[in-house]
């Protein structure tokens, strides 16, 4: 399991209802909470230098 660093920052993520349902299913299958599972996904994606299209990227224009 990926351990959170001592100093962390909060981020807000807005997901569609379908994405939340899928996230809950995957988290339950792994025995993690939705929150912890999302943190693991993000940490692994960042560590692997995952590149997403602009359409999927985070936006602070909302």
C-alpha positions in Angstrom: 0.0 0.0 0.0 1.2 3.5 -0.8 1.8 5.5 2.3 0.8 9.2 2.4 3.6 11.7 3.0 3.7 13.5 6.3 2.7 16.8 4.8 -0.3 16.4 2.6 -2.5 18.9 0.6 -6.2 18.6 0.1 -7.7 18.6 -3.4 -11.4 18.6 -4.5 -12.5 16.2 -7.2 -15.9 16.2 -8.8 -17.0 12.9 -10.2 -20.1 11.8 -12.1 -22.5 9.5 -10.3 -21.4 6.6 -12.6 -17.7 7.2 -11.7 -18.6 7.2 -7.9 -20.5 4.0 -8.3 -17.5 2.3 -10.1 -15.1 3.8 -7.5 -17.2 2.3 -4.7 -17.2 -1.1 -6.4 -13.5 -1.1 -6.9 -12.8 0.1 -3.4 -15.0 -2.5 -1.9 -13.3 -5.2 -3.9 -9.9 -4.1 -2.6 -11.1 -3.7 1.0 -10.4 0.1 1.1 -12.6 3.1 1.7 -13.6 5.2 -1.4 -11.3 8.0 -0.1 -8.3 5.8 0.4 -8.7 4.0 -2.9 -8.9 7.4 -4.8 -5.7 8.5 -3.0 -3.9 5.4 -4.1 -5.1 5.8 -7.7 -3.9 9.4 -7.8 -0.5 8.7 -6.1 0.2 5.8 -8.5 -0.8 7.8 -11.6 1.4 10.7 -10.5 4.4 8.4 -9.7 4.0 6.8 -13.1 3.8 10.1 -14.9 0.4 9.2 -16.4 -0.6 11.8 -19.0 -4.3 12.5 -19.6 -5.9 14.4 -22.3 -6.8 18.0 -21.6 -10.5 16.9 -21.6 -9.8 14.7 -18.5 -7.4 17.0 -16.7 -8.2 18.9 -13.6 -9.5 22.4 -14.2 -9.8 25.4 -11.9 -11.9 27.3 -14.3 -15.2 26.2 -12.7 
